[in-house]
Structures are given as C-alpha cells and as structure tokens.
Amino acid sequence: MNMTRREALKKTAVLGAAAAFAPGMIARGNAAEPVNGFQLMDLPYAFDALEPAVDARTMQIHYEKHHAGYYRKLNAALKELSPPASLEALLAGPELSDAVRNNGGGAYNHNIFWKSMAPVGNGGGGEPTGDLAAKLRKDFGSVAEFKEQFSKAAGSVFGSGWAWLIVRESDGKLVVVSTANQDNPLMKSVTPPDQVGRPLLALDVWEHAYYLHYQNRRTDYISNWWKVVNWDEATERLGR
C-alpha cells in the first residue's frame, strides 16, 4: 500500500521519538551512555561558568567529546567482563589492560578535574581554609609553597598528562605528583609506590584542555586555573 507524504513524516517522527527513549540509553548531548556501564557524570556547572579562566567552547568540546569518549571506549572494553562497582576499584586493580588504563583513567581523571573547579563567587578561587589549609602548611611549609610546587609540576609535564595533589597512601602526607597521559595516582600497577594516593585536586595539562584559548601558553592556563580552583571539594576529599 502506498503511503502519503504526511503519513511517512508522521511515522518517521514516531520512530524517532521511540529511538530517543529506547531502553538502555541515556541521552547526553550528542552522546549516549549504556545504562549497564559506567556513567558519564553530569558537569557541575554551565559550559561558560568558568570563563575567562576556561572558555565555554573548550569546556563543551572537552566534556562532550573527550570525556564522553573515554566512557564509551571504557564500556566497550568491559562489555564482556564483570568490572568492580567503582572506577576507583577498577583502576587500583593488580593488572590494567591498555584499554582500561587509558580510557578508565581518562574517565576518572576528568571526574576529579571538573570537581576541582568551581565558578568564581560560587566556590571557585580564593584561598584554602580550615583543615586543608592547616594540612598544606604542615606538609609544604605554606600554601604559597604548595601552589608553587603544583604549578611547577603541571608546567613540567612533557607532552600530555596531569598534576595532582594527593594524600599519599604510605604515610598520609599531602604531596604533589604528576602523571603522563591518562595515568593517575590510584594505579598501583603502574605508579611508583611513593606516588600512590587519594587525589584531592587534579589539573589536566593535555593541550585539548587549553589550546583553543591559550594556544601554547600553558603557564597562563595554569596561573588562571588557581582563580577557579575548588578548595571546598579538596577539603571534602581530605576528610574521606
């Protein structure tokens, strides 16, 4: 039976709506994450909320393309396996395949990175207070010395990688470490023992994190990052 153009358009719309609400998929912009896999976190602020330190275009591409892509590839790699209930447990395992190391690391690292920042006037910037400030002074001598060491670590990463403030597992001391690519301090199988620990802050120094706005000026990116650093999040993680 021939179908009129109106009927065809109606049928297409119905099928499109059904696909949009198909079981097992959650729409996130242009991406969709499988319900039975690890889930892409919601960004805790608008794409333009961190401007001018982090521009909206970079934030959108970074989150929707890079971060979402790590989750898709991680879930594909784990499709036939029974992974632990958390990314932390997965990454701290005794052995990591390249797919889990790279994509699981990329998924987890960005989770910490987004939460390490907040809009100015709504938790971002300023100086640490309370227990975190006291611990930084104890372990680094001063907050200024910590910031200098952290900035140096971020600026010294060759190529792509991360700078971290962690609670070191071996002695509970706050230390600054850096990792290459998508490695992180949870990865006991690939990280030196004196750099294993619980992350409090993370700074992404892959070029895609800053190049649209800063081009090759990584130092400017790092300097401006302090204006949106989320000390409250770091304090909360310290208390866990």
N, C-alpha and C positions, 0 to 999 in steps of 0.2 A: 504494500500500500504506500502511495506517495505521501510525503509529509510536507505540510506547508512551511513556509519560512518562519512564521510565528511559532508554530509547534516545535520546529527544530531549535529555535532560540530558547524556548521555554525548557525543553528537555536538557539543553546544554547548561542552563542556569541551575537546574535541579541537580544534575550530576556534579557540577562544580561545588555546590553547597554541600553535597554529601561527601565529596572528597575532602573538603575543608574540615569537616567534623568526623572524619574516619577514625575508628577506634585505633589506639596505639600511637597517635601522633599529636604533638602539641606544637602549634604554630608559634614561631618566634621570629618576627620579621620575615625575611626571605628563607629562613632555615626552619627545619622541623626536627625535633629530637624524639627518639623512640622512648616510650614510657618505660620499657623494661631495661633501660640502660641508665648510665649516669646522666644527670640532667644539667643542662646549661643554667647557671644561676641567673637571676634577674639582676640587671645593672641597678645599683642602689641610688642612682641619680640620673638626670637627663643628660643627653649627649653633650649639651653645651654648658653643663653646670660647673665645669672646672675651668672654663675659659677665664683669662687668657693663658693659664699655665698649660692646659691641654685643650686643643681646639676640638670643636664638635665633629668635624669631618674625620679627623684621626680617630676620635673616640668611637664613632659609629663603625668605621671600617674595622678597627681593631677588635671590637666586640662582636659584630655581626659576621664578620668573615674569618678572622684569625681564631678568636676564642671558640666560636661555634664550630669551626672546622676541626679543632682539636677534639672536641667532644664527639663529633660524627666519626672521626677516624678511630678514636679510642673504642667507642661502642662497636664498631665494625670488627676491630681486632679481638674484642672479648665476646663476640657473638656466640661462639661455640664453647665458651668457658663458664665457670661459676666464680666470678670475682668476689672479693670481700665486699662488705656493705659500704665501705667508705673509700674515697680516693687516698686518704692518708694511709690506711692499712694496705691498700694495693701497692703504693709507691714505696712503703717501708719493707716490702717483702724481700726474701733472700735472693731472688733472681728476677730480672726485668728483661723482657724482650725489647728489641729496639722500638717496636710499635707502642708498647706501653710506656717505656721510658720517655719517648719523645712526645707522644700525644697525651698520655696521662699527666706527664709533667706540665705540658702546655695548658691543660685544663685546670689543674690545681694551682699552678703559679699565677695564672690570671685571676683566679678567685681571690687570692691573697692581695694581688696588686690592686684590683678595683676597691677592695675594702680598706686598703692602706691610704686611700684618698677620700676627701670629702670637700664639698663646696666651701669657699671662704664665707664665714659668717654662719655656717651650719656644721661646725665640727672640723673644718679644714684650716691648717696653718697654726700660727701661734707657737707656743712652747709647751712641752710636756709638763705635767704637774703630778702631784701625789706619788704613789708607789713607783710609777715608771720613771719619773724624774729622779727620785732617790736612788733607784737601781742603776740608772745611767751614770749618775755621779759616782756611785760606788765602783762600778766596773770600768768606767772610762776616764774618771777624774773630773769630767764636766760634761754637760750636754753639748757644749760647743765642740769639745774634742770628739765626742761620738759622731756629730754631724760631719766633722772634717774627715774622719775615718770612713764613714759611709759614702760620702761624696767621692772620695779618692777611690774606693773600691768600685763604685759604679763607673767612674771615668776611666778606670784602668782595665776594664773587661775588654779583651781583644776580640773583635767581631761581635757576635751576639751572645747575650747572657743576662744575668741578674745580679743585683746586690741585695743582701738580706741582713736584717737584724734578727738574731735568733737567741733563744735560751739554749745554751749548749747542753746536750744530754749528759755528758760525762761529769760535769761539775755544777750545772745550774747557773753558770755565768753568762751574762749578755756579751755576745761577740758579733762582729761584722764579718761576713763571709761573702764570697761571690761564686757563682756557678756559671758554667758555659751552657749555651743552647737552652734546653728546657729542663736541665737537671735542677734539683733542689736539695735542701738540707735534710729532707726526710729519707732520701735514697741511700740507705746504709750500704747497699751493694756496690755503689759507685762513688760514694763520698768519703773522703778521709775521716777517720773517727773523730778528730778534733774539730770537724766542721759539721757534724751531725747534730741536729737540734730542732726545736719547735719554732717556726717562723713567727715573728711579731710584725715585721714590715717587709715589703718587697718592692723593688723598683725595677721595672722592665727597661733594659737598655738595648733591646733589639731595635734596629733602625725603623721598623714599621711603627714603633711606639712614639716616634717624634719627628720623623724626617719630613713629613708634609709641611710642618710648621717651622721646624728649626733647621732643616737641611742637615748639614754636617756639624752643627753646633751642639753637640751632646752636653757640653759643660753648661750651656744656658738652660737646656732642658732640665738637668739635674738641679741647678740653682732654683729654678721656678717650681720644681716639684715640692720643695720644702714649704711653699706657700699654700699647698693643699694637702699636706700630709695629715693623716687622721690619727692623732695621738690617742684619742679615746679608744679606737679599735686596738691599737697596740697595747694599751693598758688592760683592756678586757682580755686579750690573749695572754698577757703576762700572768693574770690571775687564774688561768685554767689549770 
